[in-house]
Amino acid sequence: MSHRRVVITGTGLISALGTGTEKNWQAMIAGKSGISLVTRFDTKKIDTRIAGEVKDFEPETFIDRREVRRMDLYAQYAMAAASMAMEESGLPVGLDKPNGYAPERVGVIVGSGIGGISSLEEQHRKGLEKGFDRLSPFFIIQMIVNMAPGLISMRYNCKGPNWAPVSACATSAHAIGEAWKSIKLGETDAAIAGGAEAAITPLGLGGFSVMKALSTRNDDPAGASRPFDKERDGFVMGEGAGMLVLEEMEAAKKRGAKILAEVVGYGANSDAYHVTQPAPEGEGAARCMRLALASAGMRPDEVGYINAHGTSTPFNDANETKAIKAVFGDHVRKLAVSSTKSMTGHMLGAAGGAEGVVSALVLSRNILPPTINQTTPDPDCDLDYVPNQAREARVDAVMSNSFGFGGTNAVLLFKRF
């Protein structure tokens, strides 16, 4: 592998905390929850009636009104977050621009766990009621998961690799990691990478609910997502998008880009154990963290903060804690760990992208976001989870963990630049 370095020059974030990176960050460091009762459909027959809906999103701010109607909500989130990241980065795509990148050298790797499920539900209902010859001609392109990177590539004339990883809740961490590898290896020079999700629908919420994966703390939505707390009873669905603009370091410096952080490591592996439960003792997660450290050439004691997968499920949080202890040894007592899912909910395929944005901000702002709803200590979860309040702290390296159903794992490492 060559020694090209990869830096972050743009971020875009949409979650239940709001639309925009800064809006999300300010809410996170204030310890606010974005979780509330579901408003989009009747939840009377679903055990869980809470989720992290995005409430302030106006797609026409980012997308032509005619195009909005042809795009599933997940793709709208993806396009909007990508446009935020591109605006912040100022990435010049085109050799006619000062220090511009060749379009063929700019990739778009943007995934989604479920893609256009709301379009699938709507068109299936329409087909049953009116006939399947009455479906929208846009149905397939609204639904398929690779349409988000396709649309982004068309807007910005990015002619490099254009694809969509699908790996459940590790999706967008895989997207960022694969974009990093592509730039590092010299296959591309820049990329838009991340993920988007909009699965708070009757099928999405109902499906996770019957799996008994979700919190049923319906009478306390803001207190429902409580990673690592003893009273946790399942995750809370969230939605939105998280996007990064990645560039080869020397090119970014040459054009005078503002560099937020550096991506230095990536691990990807499999538990090969169970469709939903993590491997005992967090064995797969621990291996993945070690892979990320090895790819960066870093020691565990160089990491100061972990943005945990931290879903608020009993199995995940205890096993992730064990995995962190196994990897970091004695350094674990100096390590800060928090889960921003306590505020955004679990954004599924968008989670790794959103948490990648948060990781870059931790390094550039010197503040650790909290894990809120820490009220009852769990003896099986005994790390420093930055409980309830943000903390000023300078750390030089951040790890971001993402683990998904099917035993798929992805870990990213970021460093101060």
Disulfide bonds with the S-S distance in Angstrom:
none
